[in-house]
Amino acid sequence: MNDDTFNMDIRKFLKKVGVTSQREIELAVHDALQAGKLVGNEKFAVKMTLEVPALNIHHVIDGEIALE
């Protein structure tokens, strides 16, 4: 195993997850605000699930995102 390659691939994957997840949340909030479904002071429960079937990993991260 090449530790450097392994580390870089993990970092690339996590960066992609972070960037695309942020974009999806921002777009959904923007659309909901424009449609009048949100006031702009809400808090949302969020959940991210990481699965790696080949390694039998199922890891859930819970959190909260506030608009104010």
PEQUIVEN-V859434 format. One line per field, one symbol per residue. ss: DSSP state (2 for helix, 1 for strand, 0 for the rest). phi: phi as a letter, one per 20 degrees, with the letter a starting at -180 (. if undefined). psi: psi as a letter, one per 30 degrees, with the letter a starting at -180 (. if undefined). A space follows every 10 residues. Layout:
# PEQUIVEN-V859434
ss = ???
phi = ???
psi = ???
This chain:
# PEQUIVEN-V859434
ss = 0022222222 2222222222 2222222222 2222000000 0011111111 1122201111 11111100
phi = .dgffgffff ffffffffff fffffffffg ffffemeceo cfccfcbcdd ccgfdldbdd ddabcdec
psi = kjeeeeeeee eeeeeeeeee eeeeeeeeee eeeefgfleg glkkklkkkk kiefghkjkk kkakkkf.
